Amino acid sequence: MTPDDAALTCSGLPPRGRGRILIIGCGALAREILALIELNGLSHVDLTCLPAILHNRPERIAPALEEAITRHAETYDRIFVAYADCGSGGAVAAVCERHGVEMIPGPHCYSFFEGNAEFADRGEVTAFYLTDFLARQFDTFVTEPLGLDRHPELRDAYFGNYETLVYLAQTDDPALDARARAAADRLGLAYERRMTGYGDLATALAAL
């Protein structure tokens, strides 16, 4: 069953309670991780996700992650963390090191979806990124928290230094392409779509 985006945003995803390895990931990655589990036949892997909305308060990610690791440590043989740094200032890595668990390298999911090396080589500083999840949840994560639905005149204050909205597409979905393009139009930005697939996330999970 496909997880509901609203639930993934606010509540996350509970584990099934089956498998030897538990992935603790971001709700924004749930669909992609479940797709990779099925694609690679990882029947020994279970998934639980923290609420995706934590990304709007990145200082809360590491404490929530630590609580989840502690809660599930005795139930599984191994835990893998499907988070990059995600604006935590190194706090996610510190939690993983403290508990001896592995995480995905990189600054954020935009980087590991494109591939950390390729993303770093681009050195983009005027791009605003969307993924499949964020294209679907643009209003929840961007428009409403920034108040652009109530005060559209704030657009330039928030996005005046950006030039391009880059949609890093995990799937080939014309409806999501249209959503991302509409988001670029609303922000007054040029639009670029890059088909990344699952990038370094696929590599990391294939090794589990």
N, C-alpha and C positions, 0 to 999 in steps of 0.2 A: 504494500500500500504506500502511495506517495505521501510523504509527510506534508502537513498543512503549513504554509508559510507563516500564518499568523501565530500558530502554536510554536513554531521554531523560533520566531522572533521573541516572544514573551516568556515562553516556558521551557524551550529546548526540547530534547527528546530523551525519554527514559531508555535504559538498556533492556534488552530482551531477557537477560539473565542466562544466556547460553554462550558458550565459547570459552577458549582459554586466554584469548587476548582481548582486551578492551581498548577501543579507541575513544578517547575523550576529545571531542571536537567542538567547533563553533557551529551553532545552529545554521549559519549561513552556508555551511559546507555539507549539510546532512545529505542532500540529494546526491551530490557528487560522490561522497564517500560510500553511500549505499549502492550506487551504480558500480563503483569499482569493486566493492565486496562481491557483488553478483558476477561481474565480468570476469574476475579472477578466481571465482570459486572459493572464496575465503570463508568457508563455513565455520572455521575455528575462531572467527573474529566477530566481536559484538561491538555495538556503537551506542554511545550516549553523547548528547550534545548539551552544552550550556546555551542559555538564551542568546540569540544573535544580537539583541539590542544592547548587550554589554559593550559592543563596539562603540557605542555613543558615550560610554563612560569607561575608557580603557583601564583606568586605575582599579576597576572592580574585577577585571578578568583574572588576575593572578590569585586573589583570595578565593574566588569562586572555584578556580581550577584546583587549588590546594585542598579545598574542602572535598571536592569530587574525588581526587586521587586518594585521600585518606579514607573516604567512605567505601571505595570499591577495591582497595588494595588487597584485602584478604579473600576476595571472591574470584579473582583472576590471577593467572600465572604471570601475566605481563600487562603493563599499561603503556599505550602509545598516545602521545598528545598531538592532535591535529590542529595546532595553532602555530603561527609564526610569532614574532614579537608583538605585532598588532598594536603598536602605540603604547606598550606597557613600560617602555624604558628599561628593558632587560628583566623585568619582574617575572615574566613567564619563564624565561630561561632559568632564573634563580630557583623558582619552585621546582622545575623539572630536575635540576641538578641536586637539589636538596632531597628529592625522593628517588633519585636514580632512574628516572624515566626519560625516554627519548622523545624529541619533538621534531617538527619539520623546521629546517633552517630557513632563514629569510626574514625580511622586515615585516611582511604582510602577505595576505593571500593573493593580491594583485601580482606580486613578484613571483611567488611559486607557481601560480597558474601559467604565467608566461614563460617561466623558467628563470630561476634566480640570476644566472649568468647573463642571459639575454636582457632581462629587465635592467640589471645594473649597467650593462653596456649602453643602453639607450640614454641613461642620464636625464630623463625627462623631469622638468620642474614646472611645466605649465599645463600638465595633463591632469584631468579629473577622471577617475576610473570607476567603471561599473562592471560587475560580474552578472551572471544569469540571475542570481538571487537578488542583487541590488537593482537590477532592471525591473524585476517584478515588484520590489518593495521600495521603489524610489521615494514615494511620498512618505512612507513610514520612517525612513532613515535620513532623508534629506529635506524634503519640502516642509513637513510638519515640525520637526525639531528646530529648524532654522527660522520658522515663522514665515516662510515665503508664501504660504497659502493665505496668510492674513496681511502680510506686508511685502508684496512683490517688489517694492522699490528697494528692498534690501539686497536684491540680487547682485548688484555691482559691488556692494561692500563685501560680500562673501566670495564672489567669483570673478571679480575684476582682474585678478592676476592670472587667471586661467585662460588658455586659448582653445583647448580641444577637450571634448569628452571622448575618452577612449573606452569602448565597450569590449572587454575581454570575454569573448564568448566561449562557454564550455560546450554548448550544444548548437546545432545549426537549426535555429528556430526563428522563422520570419516574424512571428508575433513579438518575440523579445527584441529582435532587431528594431522593429517599429517603436517599441516602448523606449528603448535606449535613444533612438534618434529623436523622439519627442522630448525626452529629458534634455538632450543637448539644445534643442530649439528653445525650451523654456529657460535654460540658463544662458542663452545667447552665445553658445560655444559652437565651434566647428565639430564635426562628427567623424569618428574613425572607428571601424569595427575590425577587431583582430580575432581570428579563430584560434584559440589557444588549446582547446580541449582541456585535459586535466593537468597537463604540465608536470611539474615536480611532485605534485600530490600523488599522481599515478605511480611514479617511481618509488616513492616512500612506502606506499601501501603494498605494492607488489612484493616488497621484501619482508612483510610480516609473516 
